[in-house]
């Protein structure tokens, strides 16, 4: 029994507190959400996706007028 007491005490005194601190610090950082730079990049991606969606819609309209059978060729 004595052989397990010292390693257990060392674990509880040194390892467990450090483990808990690092674990909850990581969770807090993850729950804070996007940084300002990440939010800006996300907004840029959303804007580009909307522009591409409009371009695709325009191209489909052009193809519908000039080659009505293009959708069936796939």
mmCIF file of the N, C-alpha and C atoms, coordinates in Angstrom:
data_MODEL
# 
_entry.id   MODEL 
# 
loop_
_atom_site.group_PDB 
_atom_site.id 
_atom_site.type_symbol 
_atom_site.label_atom_id 
_atom_site.label_alt_id 
_atom_site.label_comp_id 
_atom_site.label_asym_id 
_atom_site.label_entity_id 
_atom_site.label_seq_id 
_atom_site.pdbx_PDB_ins_code 
_atom_site.Cartn_x 
_atom_site.Cartn_y 
_atom_site.Cartn_z 
_atom_site.occupancy 
_atom_site.B_iso_or_equiv 
_atom_site.pdbx_formal_charge 
_atom_site.auth_seq_id 
_atom_site.auth_comp_id 
_atom_site.auth_asym_id 
_atom_site.auth_atom_id 
_atom_site.pdbx_PDB_model_num 
ATOM 1   N N  . UNK A 1 1  ? 0.825   -1.197 0.000   1.00 0.00 ? 1  UNK A N  1 
ATOM 2   C CA . UNK A 1 1  ? 0.000   0.000  0.000   1.00 0.00 ? 1  UNK A CA 1 
ATOM 3   C C  . UNK A 1 1  ? 0.868   1.260  0.000   1.00 0.00 ? 1  UNK A C  1 
ATOM 4   N N  . UNK A 1 2  ? 1.992   1.211  0.729   1.00 0.00 ? 2  UNK A N  1 
ATOM 5   C CA . UNK A 1 2  ? 2.865   2.367  0.821   1.00 0.00 ? 2  UNK A CA 1 
ATOM 6   C C  . UNK A 1 2  ? 3.500   2.744  -0.501  1.00 0.00 ? 2  UNK A C  1 
ATOM 7   N N  . UNK A 1 3  ? 3.670   1.778  -1.379  1.00 0.00 ? 3  UNK A N  1 
ATOM 8   C CA . UNK A 1 3  ? 4.308   2.042  -2.658  1.00 0.00 ? 3  UNK A CA 1 
ATOM 9   C C  . UNK A 1 3  ? 3.426   2.867  -3.585  1.00 0.00 ? 3  UNK A C  1 
ATOM 10  N N  . UNK A 1 4  ? 2.127   2.876  -3.363  1.00 0.00 ? 4  UNK A N  1 
ATOM 11  C CA . UNK A 1 4  ? 1.227   3.642  -4.233  1.00 0.00 ? 4  UNK A CA 1 
ATOM 12  C C  . UNK A 1 4  ? 0.932   5.035  -3.683  1.00 0.00 ? 4  UNK A C  1 
ATOM 13  N N  . UNK A 1 5  ? 1.192   5.248  -2.404  1.00 0.00 ? 5  UNK A N  1 
ATOM 14  C CA . UNK A 1 5  ? 0.857   6.530  -1.781  1.00 0.00 ? 5  UNK A CA 1 
ATOM 15  C C  . UNK A 1 5  ? 1.702   7.663  -2.366  1.00 0.00 ? 5  UNK A C  1 
ATOM 16  N N  . UNK A 1 6  ? 3.010   7.491  -2.479  1.00 0.00 ? 6  UNK A N  1 
ATOM 17  C CA . UNK A 1 6  ? 3.878   8.565  -2.957  1.00 0.00 ? 6  UNK A CA 1 
ATOM 18  C C  . UNK A 1 6  ? 3.613   8.930  -4.416  1.00 0.00 ? 6  UNK A C  1 
ATOM 19  N N  . UNK A 1 7  ? 3.498   7.980  -5.318  1.00 0.00 ? 7  UNK A N  1 
ATOM 20  C CA . UNK A 1 7  ? 3.169   8.382  -6.694  1.00 0.00 ? 7  UNK A CA 1 
ATOM 21  C C  . UNK A 1 7  ? 1.799   9.054  -6.801  1.00 0.00 ? 7  UNK A C  1 
ATOM 22  N N  . UNK A 1 8  ? 0.844   8.572  -6.009  1.00 0.00 ? 8  UNK A N  1 
ATOM 23  C CA . UNK A 1 8  ? -0.489  9.176  -6.028  1.00 0.00 ? 8  UNK A CA 1 
ATOM 24  C C  . UNK A 1 8  ? -0.442  10.605 -5.505  1.00 0.00 ? 8  UNK A C  1 
ATOM 25  N N  . UNK A 1 9  ? 0.318   10.826 -4.436  1.00 0.00 ? 9  UNK A N  1 
ATOM 26  C CA . UNK A 1 9  ? 0.448   12.184 -3.894  1.00 0.00 ? 9  UNK A CA 1 
ATOM 27  C C  . UNK A 1 9  ? 1.138   13.105 -4.905  1.00 0.00 ? 9  UNK A C  1 
ATOM 28  N N  . UNK A 1 10 ? 2.174   12.607 -5.550  1.00 0.00 ? 10 UNK A N  1 
ATOM 29  C CA . UNK A 1 10 ? 2.874   13.415 -6.550  1.00 0.00 ? 10 UNK A CA 1 
ATOM 30  C C  . UNK A 1 10 ? 1.934   13.774 -7.696  1.00 0.00 ? 10 UNK A C  1 
ATOM 31  N N  . UNK A 1 11 ? 1.121   12.817 -8.117  1.00 0.00 ? 11 UNK A N  1 
ATOM 32  C CA . UNK A 1 11 ? 0.157   13.090 -9.183  1.00 0.00 ? 11 UNK A CA 1 
ATOM 33  C C  . UNK A 1 11 ? -0.837  14.157 -8.750  1.00 0.00 ? 11 UNK A C  1 
ATOM 34  N N  . UNK A 1 12 ? -1.394  14.021 -7.556  1.00 0.00 ? 12 UNK A N  1 
ATOM 35  C CA . UNK A 1 12 ? -2.407  14.962 -7.082  1.00 0.00 ? 12 UNK A CA 1 
ATOM 36  C C  . UNK A 1 12 ? -1.836  16.354 -6.823  1.00 0.00 ? 12 UNK A C  1 
ATOM 37  N N  . UNK A 1 13 ? -0.573  16.427 -6.435  1.00 0.00 ? 13 UNK A N  1 
ATOM 38  C CA . UNK A 1 13 ? 0.019   17.726 -6.115  1.00 0.00 ? 13 UNK A CA 1 
ATOM 39  C C  . UNK A 1 13 ? 0.524   18.450 -7.368  1.00 0.00 ? 13 UNK A C  1 
ATOM 40  N N  . UNK A 1 14 ? 1.124   17.721 -8.299  1.00 0.00 ? 14 UNK A N  1 
ATOM 41  C CA . UNK A 1 14 ? 1.762   18.377 -9.447  1.00 0.00 ? 14 UNK A CA 1 
ATOM 42  C C  . UNK A 1 14 ? 1.001   18.223 -10.764 1.00 0.00 ? 14 UNK A C  1 
ATOM 43  N N  . UNK A 1 15 ? 0.648   17.024 -11.103 1.00 0.00 ? 15 UNK A N  1 
ATOM 44  C CA . UNK A 1 15 ? 0.094   16.756 -12.424 1.00 0.00 ? 15 UNK A CA 1 
ATOM 45  C C  . UNK A 1 15 ? -1.363  17.193 -12.535 1.00 0.00 ? 15 UNK A C  1 
ATOM 46  N N  . UNK A 1 16 ? -2.197  16.812 -11.589 1.00 0.00 ? 16 UNK A N  1 
ATOM 47  C CA . UNK A 1 16 ? -3.634  17.101 -11.679 1.00 0.00 ? 16 UNK A CA 1 
ATOM 48  C C  . UNK A 1 16 ? -3.936  18.599 -11.764 1.00 0.00 ? 16 UNK A C  1 
ATOM 49  N N  . UNK A 1 17 ? -3.350  19.445 -10.904 1.00 0.00 ? 17 UNK A N  1 
ATOM 50  C CA . UNK A 1 17 ? -3.655  20.885 -11.035 1.00 0.00 ? 17 UNK A CA 1 
ATOM 51  C C  . UNK A 1 17 ? -3.217  21.469 -12.377 1.00 0.00 ? 17 UNK A C  1 
ATOM 52  N N  . UNK A 1 18 ? -2.020  21.090 -12.828 1.00 0.00 ? 18 UNK A N  1 
ATOM 53  C CA . UNK A 1 18 ? -1.543  21.582 -14.119 1.00 0.00 ? 18 UNK A CA 1 
ATOM 54  C C  . UNK A 1 18 ? -2.451  21.122 -15.252 1.00 0.00 ? 18 UNK A C  1 
ATOM 55  N N  . UNK A 1 19 ? -2.868  19.891 -15.191 1.00 0.00 ? 19 UNK A N  1 
ATOM 56  C CA . UNK A 1 19 ? -3.766  19.320 -16.181 1.00 0.00 ? 19 UNK A CA 1 
ATOM 57  C C  . UNK A 1 19 ? -5.085  20.090 -16.212 1.00 0.00 ? 19 UNK A C  1 
ATOM 58  N N  . UNK A 1 20 ? -5.667  20.350 -15.049 1.00 0.00 ? 20 UNK A N  1 
ATOM 59  C CA . UNK A 1 20 ? -6.937  21.078 -14.984 1.00 0.00 ? 20 UNK A CA 1 
ATOM 60  C C  . UNK A 1 20 ? -6.794  22.510 -15.501 1.00 0.00 ? 20 UNK A C  1 
ATOM 61  N N  . UNK A 1 21 ? -5.717  23.175 -15.121 1.00 0.00 ? 21 UNK A N  1 
ATOM 62  C CA . UNK A 1 21 ? -5.503  24.559 -15.575 1.00 0.00 ? 21 UNK A CA 1 
ATOM 63  C C  . UNK A 1 21 ? -5.411  24.615 -17.095 1.00 0.00 ? 21 UNK A C  1 
ATOM 64  N N  . UNK A 1 22 ? -4.603  23.752 -17.674 1.00 0.00 ? 22 UNK A N  1 
ATOM 65  C CA . UNK A 1 22 ? -4.444  23.758 -19.132 1.00 0.00 ? 22 UNK A CA 1 
ATOM 66  C C  . UNK A 1 22 ? -5.729  23.359 -19.843 1.00 0.00 ? 22 UNK A C  1 
ATOM 67  N N  . UNK A 1 23 ? -6.455  22.426 -19.273 1.00 0.00 ? 23 UNK A N  1 
ATOM 68  C CA . UNK A 1 23 ? -7.709  21.980 -19.890 1.00 0.00 ? 23 UNK A CA 1 
ATOM 69  C C  . UNK A 1 23 ? -8.730  23.112 -19.941 1.00 0.00 ? 23 UNK A C  1 
ATOM 70  N N  . UNK A 1 24 ? -8.958  23.785 -18.826 1.00 0.00 ? 24 UNK A N  1 
ATOM 71  C CA . UNK A 1 24 ? -9.977  24.826 -18.797 1.00 0.00 ? 24 UNK A CA 1 
ATOM 72  C C  . UNK A 1 24 ? -9.531  26.098 -19.505 1.00 0.00 ? 24 UNK A C  1 
ATOM 73  N N  . UNK A 1 25 ? -8.241  26.362 -19.575 1.00 0.00 ? 25 UNK A N  1 
ATOM 74  C CA . UNK A 1 25 ? -7.755  27.506 -20.351 1.00 0.00 ? 25 UNK A CA 1 
ATOM 75  C C  . UNK A 1 25 ? -8.039  27.269 -21.835 1.00 0.00 ? 25 UNK A C  1 
ATOM 76  N N  . UNK A 1 26 ? -7.821  26.049 -22.286 1.00 0.00 ? 26 UNK A N  1 
ATOM 77  C CA . UNK A 1 26 ? -8.107  25.715 -23.679 1.00 0.00 ? 26 UNK A CA 1 
ATOM 78  C C  . UNK A 1 26 ? -9.583  25.812 -24.002 1.00 0.00 ? 26 UNK A C  1 
ATOM 79  N N  . UNK A 1 27 ? -10.426 25.390 -23.083 1.00 0.00 ? 27 UNK A N  1 
ATOM 80  C CA . UNK A 1 27 ? -11.871 25.488 -23.321 1.00 0.00 ? 27 UNK A CA 1 
ATOM 81  C C  . UNK A 1 27 ? -12.324 26.941 -23.355 1.00 0.00 ? 27 UNK A C  1 
ATOM 82  N N  . UNK A 1 28 ? -11.754 27.766 -22.497 1.00 0.00 ? 28 UNK A N  1 
ATOM 83  C CA . UNK A 1 28 ? -12.134 29.184 -22.471 1.00 0.00 ? 28 UNK A CA 1 
ATOM 84  C C  . UNK A 1 28 ? -11.731 29.860 -23.777 1.00 0.00 ? 28 UNK A C  1 
ATOM 85  N N  . UNK A 1 29 ? -10.536 29.555 -24.271 1.00 0.00 ? 29 UNK A N  1 
ATOM 86  C CA . UNK A 1 29 ? -10.091 30.142 -25.540 1.00 0.00 ? 29 UNK A CA 1 
ATOM 87  C C  . UNK A 1 29 ? -10.971 29.692 -26.696 1.00 0.00 ? 29 UNK A C  1 
ATOM 88  N N  . UNK A 1 30 ? -11.409 28.446 -26.673 1.00 0.00 ? 30 UNK A N  1 
ATOM 89  C CA . UNK A 1 30 ? -12.254 27.932 -27.752 1.00 0.00 ? 30 UNK A CA 1 
ATOM 90  C C  . UNK A 1 30 ? -13.638 28.566 -27.721 1.00 0.00 ? 30 UNK A C  1 
ATOM 91  N N  . UNK A 1 31 ? -14.121 28.912 -26.540 1.00 0.00 ? 31 UNK A N  1 
ATOM 92  C CA . UNK A 1 31 ? -15.480 29.448 -26.435 1.00 0.00 ? 31 UNK A CA 1 
ATOM 93  C C  . UNK A 1 31 ? -15.550 30.944 -26.713 1.00 0.00 ? 31 UNK A C  1 
ATOM 94  N N  . UNK A 1 32 ? -14.415 31.608 -26.856 1.00 0.00 ? 32 UNK A N  1 
ATOM 95  C CA . UNK A 1 32 ? -14.426 33.049 -27.094 1.00 0.00 ? 32 UNK A CA 1 
ATOM 96  C C  . UNK A 1 32 ? -14.835 33.403 -28.513 1.00 0.00 ? 32 UNK A C  1 
ATOM 97  N N  . UNK A 1 33 ? -14.836 32.455 -29.412 1.00 0.00 ? 33 UNK A N  1 
ATOM 98  C CA . UNK A 1 33 ? -15.280 32.709 -30.775 1.00 0.00 ? 33 UNK A CA 1 
ATOM 99  C C  . UNK A 1 33 ? -14.155 33.179 -31.672 1.00 0.00 ? 33 UNK A C  1 
ATOM 100 N N  . UNK A 1 34 ? -14.533 33.846 -32.742 1.00 0.00 ? 34 UNK A N  1 
ATOM 101 C CA . UNK A 1 34 ? -13.570 34.288 -33.751 1.00 0.00 ? 34 UNK A CA 1 
ATOM 102 C C  . UNK A 1 34 ? -12.859 35.559 -33.312 1.00 0.00 ? 34 UNK A C  1 
ATOM 103 N N  . UNK A 1 35 ? -11.604 35.657 -33.674 1.00 0.00 ? 35 UNK A N  1 
ATOM 104 C CA . UNK A 1 35 ? -10.868 36.897 -33.436 1.00 0.00 ? 35 UNK A CA 1 
ATOM 105 C C  . UNK A 1 35 ? -11.295 37.921 -34.493 1.00 0.00 ? 35 UNK A C  1 
ATOM 106 N N  . UNK A 1 36 ? -10.846 39.139 -34.337 1.00 0.00 ? 36 UNK A N  1 
ATOM 107 C CA . UNK A 1 36 ? -11.194 40.186 -35.297 1.00 0.00 ? 36 UNK A CA 1 
ATOM 108 C C  . UNK A 1 36 ? -10.705 39.873 -36.693 1.00 0.00 ? 36 UNK A C  1 
ATOM 109 N N  . UNK A 1 37 ? -9.487  39.347 -36.783 1.00 0.00 ? 37 UNK A N  1 
ATOM 110 C CA . UNK A 1 37 ? -8.911  38.997 -38.083 1.00 0.00 ? 37 UNK A CA 1 
ATOM 111 C C  . UNK A 1 37 ? -9.686  37.848 -38.721 1.00 0.00 ? 37 UNK A C  1 
ATOM 112 N N  . UNK A 1 38 ? -10.034 36.847 -37.923 1.00 0.00 ? 38 UNK A N  1 
ATOM 113 C CA . UNK A 1 38 ? -10.798 35.714 -38.448 1.00 0.00 ? 38 UNK A CA 1 
ATOM 114 C C  . UNK A 1 38 ? -12.186 36.151 -38.905 1.00 0.00 ? 38 UNK A C  1 
ATOM 115 N N  . UNK A 1 39 ? -12.802 37.054 -38.151 1.00 0.00 ? 39 UNK A N  1 
ATOM 116 C CA . UNK A 1 39 ? -14.127 37.558 -38.521 1.00 0.00 ? 39 UNK A CA 1 
ATOM 117 C C  . UNK A 1 39 ? -14.057 38.326 -39.845 1.00 0.00 ? 39 UNK A C  1 
ATOM 118 N N  . UNK A 1 40 ? -13.004 39.114 -40.009 1.00 0.00 ? 40 UNK A N  1 
ATOM 119 C CA . UNK A 1 40 ? -12.828 39.873 -41.252 1.00 0.00 ? 40 UNK A CA 1 
ATOM 120 C C  . UNK A 1 40 ? -12.630 38.933 -42.444 1.00 0.00 ? 40 UNK A C  1 
ATOM 121 N N  . UNK A 1 41 ? -11.821 37.889 -42.260 1.00 0.00 ? 41 UNK A N  1 
ATOM 122 C CA . UNK A 1 41 ? -11.605 36.917 -43.333 1.00 0.00 ? 41 UNK A CA 1 
ATOM 123 C C  . UNK A 1 41 ? -12.901 36.195 -43.683 1.00 0.00 ? 41 UNK A C  1 
ATOM 124 N N  . UNK A 1 42 ? -13.686 35.872 -42.669 1.00 0.00 ? 42 UNK A N  1 
ATOM 125 C CA . UNK A 1 42 ? -14.962 35.204 -42.911 1.00 0.00 ? 42 UNK A CA 1 
ATOM 126 C C  . UNK A 1 42 ? -15.901 36.102 -43.704 1.00 0.00 ? 42 UNK A C  1 
ATOM 127 N N  . UNK A 1 43 ? -15.951 37.378 -43.373 1.00 0.00 ? 43 UNK A N  1 
ATOM 128 C CA . UNK A 1 43 ? -16.797 38.315 -44.104 1.00 0.00 ? 43 UNK A CA 1 
ATOM 129 C C  . UNK A 1 43 ? -16.342 38.437 -45.562 1.00 0.00 ? 43 UNK A C  1 
ATOM 130 N N  . UNK A 1 44 ? -15.036 38.436 -45.784 1.00 0.00 ? 44 UNK A N  1 
ATOM 131 C CA . UNK A 1 44 ? -14.507 38.489 -47.148 1.00 0.00 ? 44 UNK A CA 1 
ATOM 132 C C  . UNK A 1 44 ? -14.923 37.254 -47.931 1.00 0.00 ? 44 UNK A C  1 
ATOM 133 N N  . UNK A 1 45 ? -14.834 36.082 -47.294 1.00 0.00 ? 45 UNK A N  1 
ATOM 134 C CA . UNK A 1 45 ? -15.241 34.844 -47.965 1.00 0.00 ? 45 UNK A CA 1 
ATOM 135 C C  . UNK A 1 45 ? -16.728 34.843 -48.288 1.00 0.00 ? 45 UNK A C  1 
ATOM 136 N N  . UNK A 1 46 ? -17.544 35.355 -47.380 1.00 0.00 ? 46 UNK A N  1 
ATOM 137 C CA . UNK A 1 46 ? -18.987 35.429 -47.625 1.00 0.00 ? 46 UNK A CA 1 
ATOM 138 C C  . UNK A 1 46 ? -19.266 36.340 -48.815 1.00 0.00 ? 46 UNK A C  1 
ATOM 139 N N  . UNK A 1 47 ? -18.586 37.480 -48.866 1.00 0.00 ? 47 UNK A N  1 
ATOM 140 C CA . UNK A 1 47 ? -18.785 38.420 -49.970 1.00 0.00 ? 47 UNK A CA 1 
ATOM 141 C C  . UNK A 1 47 ? -18.379 37.784 -51.305 1.00 0.00 ? 47 UNK A C  1 
ATOM 142 N N  . UNK A 1 48 ? -17.239 37.089 -51.310 1.00 0.00 ? 48 UNK A N  1 
ATOM 143 C CA . UNK A 1 48 ? -16.793 36.437 -52.547 1.00 0.00 ? 48 UNK A CA 1 
ATOM 144 C C  . UNK A 1 48 ? -17.756 35.332 -52.972 1.00 0.00 ? 48 UNK A C  1 
ATOM 145 N N  . UNK A 1 49 ? -18.278 34.590 -52.016 1.00 0.00 ? 49 UNK A N  1 
ATOM 146 C CA . UNK A 1 49 ? -19.237 33.528 -52.344 1.00 0.00 ? 49 UNK A CA 1 
ATOM 147 C C  . UNK A 1 49 ? -20.505 34.115 -52.954 1.00 0.00 ? 49 UNK A C  1 
ATOM 148 N N  . UNK A 1 50 ? -20.966 35.238 -52.421 1.00 0.00 ? 50 UNK A N  1 
ATOM 149 C CA . UNK A 1 50 ? -22.162 35.879 -52.973 1.00 0.00 ? 50 UNK A CA 1 
ATOM 150 C C  . UNK A 1 50 ? -21.899 36.389 -54.389 1.00 0.00 ? 50 UNK A C  1 
ATOM 151 N N  . UNK A 1 51 ? -20.708 36.948 -54.622 1.00 0.00 ? 51 UNK A N  1 
ATOM 152 C CA . UNK A 1 51 ? -20.355 37.412 -55.964 1.00 0.00 ? 51 UNK A CA 1 
ATOM 153 C C  . UNK A 1 51 ? -20.309 36.243 -56.945 1.00 0.00 ? 51 UNK A C  1 
ATOM 154 N N  . UNK A 1 52 ? -19.720 35.139 -56.522 1.00 0.00 ? 52 UNK A N  1 
ATOM 155 C CA . UNK A 1 52 ? -19.651 33.964 -57.402 1.00 0.00 ? 52 UNK A CA 1 
ATOM 156 C C  . UNK A 1 52 ? -21.042 33.414 -57.683 1.00 0.00 ? 52 UNK A C  1 
ATOM 157 N N  . UNK A 1 53 ? -21.907 33.454 -56.687 1.00 0.00 ? 53 UNK A N  1 
ATOM 158 C CA . UNK A 1 53 ? -23.274 32.971 -56.881 1.00 0.00 ? 53 UNK A CA 1 
ATOM 159 C C  . UNK A 1 53 ? -23.986 33.813 -57.938 1.00 0.00 ? 53 UNK A C  1 
ATOM 160 N N  . UNK A 1 54 ? -23.792 35.117 -57.898 1.00 0.00 ? 54 UNK A N  1 
ATOM 161 C CA . UNK A 1 54 ? -24.390 35.999 -58.902 1.00 0.00 ? 54 UNK A CA 1 
ATOM 162 C C  . UNK A 1 54 ? -23.815 35.720 -60.291 1.00 0.00 ? 54 UNK A C  1 
ATOM 163 N N  . UNK A 1 55 ? -22.516 35.498 -60.362 1.00 0.00 ? 55 UNK A N  1 
ATOM 164 C CA . UNK A 1 55 ? -21.885 35.208 -61.652 1.00 0.00 ? 55 UNK A CA 1 
ATOM 165 C C  . UNK A 1 55 ? -22.406 33.897 -62.234 1.00 0.00 ? 55 UNK A C  1 
ATOM 166 N N  . UNK A 1 56 ? -22.529 32.895 -61.393 1.00 0.00 ? 56 UNK A N  1 
ATOM 167 C CA . UNK A 1 56 ? -23.044 31.599 -61.859 1.00 0.00 ? 56 UNK A CA 1 
ATOM 168 C C  . UNK A 1 56 ? -24.475 31.746 -62.352 1.00 0.00 ? 56 UNK A C  1 
ATOM 169 N N  . UNK A 1 57 ? -25.268 32.515 -61.621 1.00 0.00 ? 57 UNK A N  1 
ATOM 170 C CA . UNK A 1 57 ? -26.660 32.741 -62.028 1.00 0.00 ? 57 UNK A CA 1 
ATOM 171 C C  . UNK A 1 57 ? -26.704 33.425 -63.396 1.00 0.00 ? 57 UNK A C  1 
ATOM 172 N N  . UNK A 1 58 ? -25.848 34.421 -63.601 1.00 0.00 ? 58 UNK A N  1 
ATOM 173 C CA . UNK A 1 58 ? -25.789 35.125 -64.881 1.00 0.00 ? 58 UNK A CA 1 
ATOM 174 C C  . UNK A 1 58 ? -25.351 34.191 -66.004 1.00 0.00 ? 58 UNK A C  1 
ATOM 175 N N  . UNK A 1 59 ? -24.323 33.387 -65.745 1.00 0.00 ? 59 UNK A N  1 
ATOM 176 C CA . UNK A 1 59 ? -23.856 32.437 -66.764 1.00 0.00 ? 59 UNK A CA 1 
ATOM 177 C C  . UNK A 1 59 ? -24.935 31.419 -67.121 1.00 0.00 ? 59 UNK A C  1 
ATOM 178 N N  . UNK A 1 60 ? -25.675 30.956 -66.132 1.00 0.00 ? 60 UNK A N  1 
ATOM 179 C CA . UNK A 1 60 ? -26.758 30.007 -66.407 1.00 0.00 ? 60 UNK A CA 1 
ATOM 180 C C  . UNK A 1 60 ? -27.848 30.653 -67.254 1.00 0.00 ? 60 UNK A C  1 
ATOM 181 N N  . UNK A 1 61 ? -28.145 31.922 -66.995 1.00 0.00 ? 61 UNK A N  1 
ATOM 182 C CA . UNK A 1 61 ? -29.150 32.623 -67.801 1.00 0.00 ? 61 UNK A CA 1 
ATOM 183 C C  . UNK A 1 61 ? -28.676 32.759 -69.247 1.00 0.00 ? 61 UNK A C  1 
ATOM 184 N N  . UNK A 1 62 ? -27.403 33.087 -69.422 1.00 0.00 ? 62 UNK A N  1 
ATOM 185 C CA . UNK A 1 62 ? -26.850 33.207 -70.779 1.00 0.00 ? 62 UNK A CA 1 
ATOM 186 C C  . UNK A 1 62 ? -26.918 31.861 -71.491 1.00 0.00 ? 62 UNK A C  1 
ATOM 187 N N  . UNK A 1 63 ? -26.519 30.803 -70.806 1.00 0.00 ? 63 UNK A N  1 
ATOM 188 C CA . UNK A 1 63 ? -26.565 29.471 -71.410 1.00 0.00 ? 63 UNK A CA 1 
ATOM 189 C C  . UNK A 1 63 ? -27.995 29.044 -71.714 1.00 0.00 ? 63 UNK A C  1 
ATOM 190 N N  . UNK A 1 64 ? -28.929 29.384 -70.838 1.00 0.00 ? 64 UNK A N  1 
ATOM 191 C CA . UNK A 1 64 ? -30.333 29.038 -71.095 1.00 0.00 ? 64 UNK A CA 1 
ATOM 192 C C  . UNK A 1 64 ? -30.836 29.699 -72.376 1.00 0.00 ? 64 UNK A C  1 
ATOM 193 N N  . UNK A 1 65 ? -30.383 30.926 -72.639 1.00 0.00 ? 65 UNK A N  1 
ATOM 194 C CA . UNK A 1 65 ? -30.815 31.637 -73.842 1.00 0.00 ? 65 UNK A CA 1 
ATOM 195 C C  . UNK A 1 65 ? -30.116 31.120 -75.099 1.00 0.00 ? 65 UNK A C  1 
ATOM 196 N N  . UNK A 1 66 ? -28.818 30.861 -75.004 1.00 0.00 ? 66 UNK A N  1 
ATOM 197 C CA . UNK A 1 66 ? -28.047 30.502 -76.191 1.00 0.00 ? 66 UNK A CA 1 
ATOM 198 C C  . UNK A 1 66 ? -28.004 29.005 -76.468 1.00 0.00 ? 66 UNK A C  1 
ATOM 199 N N  . UNK A 1 67 ? -28.079 28.193 -75.434 1.00 0.00 ? 67 UNK A N  1 
ATOM 200 C CA . UNK A 1 67 ? -28.029 26.731 -75.609 1.00 0.00 ? 67 UNK A CA 1 
ATOM 201 C C  . UNK A 1 67 ? -28.993 26.093 -74.607 1.00 0.00 ? 67 UNK A C  1 
ATOM 202 N N  . UNK A 1 68 ? -30.290 26.104 -74.934 1.00 0.00 ? 68 UNK A N  1 
ATOM 203 C CA . UNK A 1 68 ? -31.295 25.636 -73.975 1.00 0.00 ? 68 UNK A CA 1 
ATOM 204 C C  . UNK A 1 68 ? -31.108 24.186 -73.512 1.00 0.00 ? 68 UNK A C  1 
ATOM 205 N N  . UNK A 1 69 ? -30.423 23.383 -74.276 1.00 0.00 ? 69 UNK A N  1 
ATOM 206 C CA . UNK A 1 69 ? -30.252 21.968 -73.924 1.00 0.00 ? 69 UNK A CA 1 
ATOM 207 C C  . UNK A 1 69 ? -29.009 21.706 -73.059 1.00 0.00 ? 69 UNK A C  1 
ATOM 208 N N  . UNK A 1 70 ? -28.316 22.721 -72.627 1.00 0.00 ? 70 UNK A N  1 
ATOM 209 C CA . UNK A 1 70 ? -27.047 22.517 -71.925 1.00 0.00 ? 70 UNK A CA 1 
ATOM 210 C C  . UNK A 1 70 ? -27.213 21.761 -70.611 1.00 0.00 ? 70 UNK A C  1 
ATOM 211 N N  . UNK A 1 71 ? -28.321 21.920 -69.937 1.00 0.00 ? 71 UNK A N  1 
ATOM 212 C CA . UNK A 1 71 ? -28.530 21.230 -68.649 1.00 0.00 ? 71 UNK A CA 1 
ATOM 213 C C  . UNK A 1 71 ? -28.699 19.722 -68.838 1.00 0.00 ? 71 UNK A C  1 
ATOM 214 N N  . UNK A 1 72 ? -29.193 19.310 -69.987 1.00 0.00 ? 72 UNK A N  1 
ATOM 215 C CA . UNK A 1 72 ? -29.442 17.889 -70.233 1.00 0.00 ? 72 UNK A CA 1 
ATOM 216 C C  . UNK A 1 72 ? -28.191 17.161 -70.708 1.00 0.00 ? 72 UNK A C  1 
ATOM 217 N N  . UNK A 1 73 ? -27.139 17.875 -71.040 1.00 0.00 ? 73 UNK A N  1 
ATOM 218 C CA . UNK A 1 73 ? -25.912 17.261 -71.548 1.00 0.00 ? 73 UNK A CA 1 
ATOM 219 C C  . UNK A 1 73 ? -25.070 16.639 -70.442 1.00 0.00 ? 73 UNK A C  1 
ATOM 220 N N  . UNK A 1 74 ? -25.335 16.971 -69.227 1.00 0.00 ? 74 UNK A N  1 
ATOM 221 C CA . UNK A 1 74 ? -24.500 16.468 -68.127 1.00 0.00 ? 74 UNK A CA 1 
ATOM 222 C C  . UNK A 1 74 ? -24.623 15.019 -67.937 1.00 0.00 ? 74 UNK A C  1 
# 
